Amino acid sequence: MVKGDYTVDQVIEKAQTLIEALPFIQKFQGTTVVVKYGGSAMLDESLKYNVIKDVALLKLVGMKPVIVHGGGKEISKWVEKVGKEAEFINGLRVTDAETMEIAEMVLSKVNKSLVSLMQKVGLKAVGISGKDGGMFTVDKKFPGGKDIGFVGEVKNVDTTVLTSLIDNDFIPVIAPIGVDADYDSYNINADDAACAVATALNAEKLVFLTDIEGVFIDPKDKSTLISEMSIDEAREIIDNGVVGGGMLPKLNNCIAAMENGVSRVHILDGRLEHCLLLEFFTQKGIGTAILKQPLF
């Protein structure tokens, strides 16, 4: 038996999916969700559109999404176009005055393109940087004691502009740029910026969209994906040397955010279509979730 383009069994399966999502929608309605948007999901136009549609659904079911985006690969492209070579120390971009100017230009372009796409799917969005309303005040960052230029560590987050936008039904889209005490501009690692925002807003969820499936006990064995863990288990994984590379600072960021009020953190593969919906609204979920306590 067929109804439209679907069999009745397919229609029933869709209904069951909605029923499965219901308790999650009820639990998280009205909560703030900070999404750090980066990686391949920002470069592939199809993936980008799907992420924005996911954000639209989060908003429509009553959540309050806030987007913090990166733009590292795009910045590197433009740095190379002016004849400079991108340089990184401990995963952070060495940022002289010229590179800072390029980074601010590129991040502004990325920011407004995301706002346009959100408005295309019917969302009210406003693009800002951490300089607007004095949102991000930073100290100069010295990774390993090294001076890498205009790279900032968030010292304070003024949420005045953010709460005003959220209260008026807008989605803030934030570029990770801040100022120091002398009002000089600084580039901020987008993961750090997202953690700072989530903490300042006392967010229920902080989500990292990445280019990996989640946290693995053995990265070479996909069956060792850790679907859920506690803060203590996350610390144990770090202490035992299970994770390294880019995952290590990300996990440390997750722990710090949860110690300062964020209820749960998700590390998702942004290359997977509709990853936000699959993680938020299904029992099994995808990726890795770090939880203070079980959902139900």
N, C-alpha and C positions, 0 to 999 in steps of 0.2 A: 504494500500500500504506500502511495507516494503523496505527499502534501507539498505542492510547489516543487522545488528542486531537491527536497529532502524526503527520505523515507521516514515513517513514524518512529522507527527505532533511533534514527539520527536526531530527530526532534526531541525525543525523550532524553537522549544522552546530553543534549544541550541544556535541557531543563535541570538535569541532575547536576551539571556543572554549576549552574546558578545557585541551586540549593546548597551545594558544598561551600560556595563562596559566602553565603548569608551570614553565618556566625562571625566570620572575619570582618565583614562589612559592619556588622553591629558593634563589634568590639572596638574597631578603630575609627568609627565615625567621630568627627570633630577633633581628631588628633593631628598634630603637626608631623609631617614626614619630610626629611631633608634628603635630597637625592644628589649625590656627587656624580655628575655626568661627564664621562670622558672615554678615552680609548676608541676602539673601532666603531662603537655605536655613534660616535660623532662624525665619523668620516664617510660612512656608507649611508647614502640618502634614504634608502629603504629602511634600514635599521633606525635611522634618526626619526623618521616619520612614525614608526611603530612605537618607539619610546615616548614620543609626544602624545600619541593616542592613549598609551597606558596612563600617562600623567593626567590626561583629560578624564579618564574613567575614575582614577583616584579622586579627582576633584569632584566629579559628579556624584560619587557615593558618599560624600561628606568629609573626606580628608582634606588637609591643608598642606599641599605640596609646596616645597621651597627648593629651587634648583641652584646648585653651585656647579659651575662648569670649568673645565680646563681648556686647553688649546695648545698643548705642548708641541705636537707634531706640526701644526700650522705655524707656530712661532719659529720652529727650526727651519721650515721651508723658506720663510721670509728672511731669516737671518742669513741663510745661504745665498739668497738672491742679492743681498747687498755685499757679498764677498767675504762674510765672516764665517767662522766655523763654530758650530754649537759645541759647548764644553760643559760637562757635568761633573760634579763632585758629590759623592754620596747620594746620587740620584737627583741632585738639585742643580738647576741651570746656573752657570756663572753668568751674572747679569751686570754688564757695565752700563753706562748711561745710554749709549746708543741701542743696546739690546733691550733695555727697559722701555725705551720709546717705541721700539718695534713690538714688544710684548703688549704694551697698552693698546696700540693700534689694532693688533690682531685680535686680542681678547674682546675689544669693543665690537669688532666686526662679527665675531662668533656670537657674542651676546645678542646683538640685534637680529641676527639670522634665526636664532632660537625663538626669540620673541615673535618674529613674523610667522614662523611655523606654528607656534602655539595659537596665535590669533586665527590662523587658517583653519584650525580644528575647533574654533569657537571658544577658546579660553581667553580670559582677561589676564594679560601678563605685562610686567614692567621690567625692563632691563636696567640694572644698576651695577656699579662696581663698589668695592669696599670703601672707596673715597667718598661716595655720596652720603651726606648726613653724618660724616665722620664715623661710618660704621666700623671699619677695621683700623685700629691703631696698632702699629707694629714696632718691634725692636729689630734691629739688624741681626740677622741670623749668622752664626759662625759654626757651621758643621765641622766637627773635628778640630775646632779652633782656627779654621781657615776663613779668610775674608773672601767671599764670592760675589761681592758687589751688592746690588740693590735687591736682595732677597730678604723678605721679612718673616718674622715669627709673630703671630697674632698675640698681642698683649691684652687687648680689650675689644669687645664687640658691643657697640651701641645699637640696640634693637629698635630704636624709635621709628626709623623708616620702615623696617621690616614689619613690625606689628601694625603700623598704619596701613600698609599695603594689604596684609593678610586680613585685617578687620574689614577692609573695604572690598573684599572678594577678588583681589588680584593675586596672581602667582609671582613672587619675586624671582628673578633670574639674575644670579650674582656672578660677576667676574672677579676673580681672586686678586685684587689689587688693593693695597692699603697705603697709609701714610705714616711717617714717623713723627716725632715731636717737632721736627722742623718743617713738616708738610712736604717732604720729599716722597716721591712715589716709589713703592716697593712691590715687586712680584711676590706672590705667596703661592706655595704649593697648594694645589686645589684640594687635596685630601685634608691638609691642615685647616684650610678655610672652611671646608664642610663640617669638620669636627667642631670647630669654634662656633659656627652658626648653630649647629644642632644642640650644643651645650647651652648656648645663650638663650635659645628658645625653649629649652627643656623638652626637646622633641621626643615623641614616642618611638620613632624609627629613624635611623640613619642608614642610607643605602649607598653602597659603592658599586657603580657599574664599571666593570673591568674587562680585561681580555683573557681572563682565566675562569674556569668553572667554579672555583671556590677554593677552600683550604683542603689540602690533601696530606695524609700521613706520609704517603710516598707519591710525589708528583708524577712518577713514571707509571703508576698503577691507578687508573681512573676509578677502580672499585674502592679506593681508600678515601673517597671524598667524605669529609665530615659535614653532615647535614645540620647538626645543631651542637652547640657546646656552651658551657657556662664561662664566666670571666676566669674562674680558677683554672678551668681546662685550657683556656686560651693562654694563660700565663705558663702553664705546664708545657704546652707545645713549644712556646718560645724558649723556655729554660732548657728544654731537652734538645734544642737545635733542630727541631723538625722542620721549621720554616726558615727561609732566608731570602735574599734578594729584595725585590720590591714588596713582597708580602710581609716582611718583618716590620717595617715602619707602619704599614697599613694596619696590622694587628695591634701594634702598640697604640695607634690612634684610636682604634675601636675600644680598647680597654680604657683609655683615658676618658673618652666620651661617656662611656657607661659609668665610670666612677664619678662623673660629674653630672649625672641626671638623665642621660639618654637611656631609654628602657631596653632597646634591642637594636642590634646592628646586623645588616645583611651585606654579604659580599657576593655579587652576582656576575654572571657572564653576560655582558651587554650585547654580545654577538648573537645571543639566542632571542629569537622573535618573542615579544611579549613577556620578557623575563620578569618584569615587575608584577604583572598579574599572576603569573605562575607561582611566584614566591609568596605573594601576599594572600592569595585567595584559594589556594589548594592545600589539602592536608599534607601531601608529600613535600611540596615546594621544590625549589632547585637551589643550587648554590649552598652557601654556608650562612647560618644564622647564629649569632651570639646572643644568648638570652639571659636575663636576670632570673627569670622563672618560667616554667612551662606556660604556653599560651592558654590552654584549657585544662 
